[in-house]
Amino acid sequence: MEQSKGGGSAEEARVKALFIYPVKSCAGISVSHAFIASRGFQWDRQWVLVNERGRFITQRPEPKIALVKVSLPPEVLHDSWGPLPKNACLCFNAPGMQQLNVPLVPSAPLKKIDQVTVWDWSGPGLLEGPDATRWFTEYLGKPARLVRLDNGNMNRATDPKYAAGFLTAFSDHFPFLMISQASLDALNERLPIPLPINRFRPNIFIEGCEPWAEDTWDTFTIGKYTFHGVKLCPRCKITTIDQSTAEVGEDPLVTLRTFRAGQHLSSLHDMRNGAFFGQNLTCDESLLPHNGTHPILRVGDAIHVEKIATVTEIMS
């Protein structure tokens, strides 16, 4: 087995936990298994909050979004995923608010809006009903609307420089994010107060490799599915927000910049700013028609690295 730049063998690496985040920036859901769909995990970042102009709202300007808990009915997460139950709802809870239930199968067609903006991407979306608008507007104290992914009309491509031909939903840039327990432990050793993994919002949390090994995994399998590391994840203010209180601090960004800034990792010009933690991924099977049978990742799935590369090679 080849070694990564950090000396990290993947011979014993396995999936420790899986997470989906149905609404961008709201709390995530830990799942025992997750379906691989065309834009990432099924149900991941399928909704986003937007302002009156259609621009996305996240914890960056509104830390209290961290306290919005989201749940899905167990049957839509089951192995035998099929037609949605007509009464199934996406449920929201937040401090001081009554529960909001948003039907997964709307009783009437949702209003289409043309201008939903996430970073430098703009495209169509489906506006959830007035109850959702009132709920989020009251909670945030400013206009906020809940928008659903328009699966029939939205084709948000990943950056072709790093991952040509793939799609993503309302995630920042790529369909999957992976972090290892060893990398989290290595960061926590440098922090005055250790942080939980929910600060970093990965989809795939792994164990059994050495710190930073995942940085250089170019091609690897999880279970029987093929993934590619495409770009280290530059971290933002959300990592400084306590996900249980919405309080904002300075770490881990201050500490990450002392040893995980771009100049510590690569000579690439576009990596020199920021601080990097976690690896963005694509999955080959997301490109394939599934014909009713959906690829599934499970907690405990083994990881086998087929090709490693330097960070510069992966990011080029």
C-alpha positions, 0 to 999 in steps of 0.5 A: 500500500502506498503512503500519503504525504503525511505517512497515512496508510489506508489499510484499516480505514473505514467509514465511522459516520455518515451525515446528510444536511437536508437544508444548507447550513441547518443542523445535519442528520447522522445516518447509518447509510446513505444513498448515492444520487446524481448530486451527492447523497440523497436528501443532502442540501436539497433545500436552501434559505434565501433572502428577498433577492434569492441569495442564499442565507447561511450561518456566516451572517446568521449563526442562529441557523445552527440551532435549526434542527431538521428531521426526516421520517425514517421510511425515506431513509430506509434501504428499500427507498421507493415512492415517498409516502404522501404524508411524509414531511421535513420537520423543523424545530428551533428555540422559541418556535413551534414545529414546522412541517414541510411536505415532501410531496407538495399538495400543489405544484410549488412556485418556480423562482428563476434566481436562486444564487449560491456563491457564483451560481444562479439558477431555478428553484421551487419556493416552499409555501407561505408557512415556511416563509413566515416561520423562517422570517419570524425566527431570523427576524428578517425576510427568509424563504425556503427553496427546494431544489428543482430537480427537473430543471437545475443542473448545477455543475461542479467546477470543471477545473477540479471535477468536470462532468459532475453535479452538485445540489446546494452544497458550497461547491462539490457533492461530498466532503470527507474528514478523518478522525485522525485529522480531527484529533491532530487539530484538537491537539493544537486547540485550547478546547477540542471541537466536535466533528459537527463544526466541520459538516462532513458527509463522510467521517472516516477512521483508521488512517493517519492524520491528513492521509485523506489529503492525498487520496486521488482515487479510492473505493468506499465499499464497492464505489469509486471516489476521487479527491478533487480539492481540499476544503477551504474553511470559513466562519461556520467552523467558529460557530458552536453548533449547540449554542450559536456562539461565535469564536475565533478557533479553529480558523486561527489555529488552522492558519498556523499549519494548514494555510495554503503555503504550508500545503502547496505551491499553487497560487490559488491555495495561498490564502485560507485554511484547509481541512477536509477533502472534497469528493466526487463519486463515479457511480453518481454519473450512472443511471440507477434504474431503481437500484441506488448505490448505498454507503454504510457505516463500517464500509472499508476504504481501499486507496488505489491512487495517491498524489500530492496535494498540488497534483490533486488541486491542479 
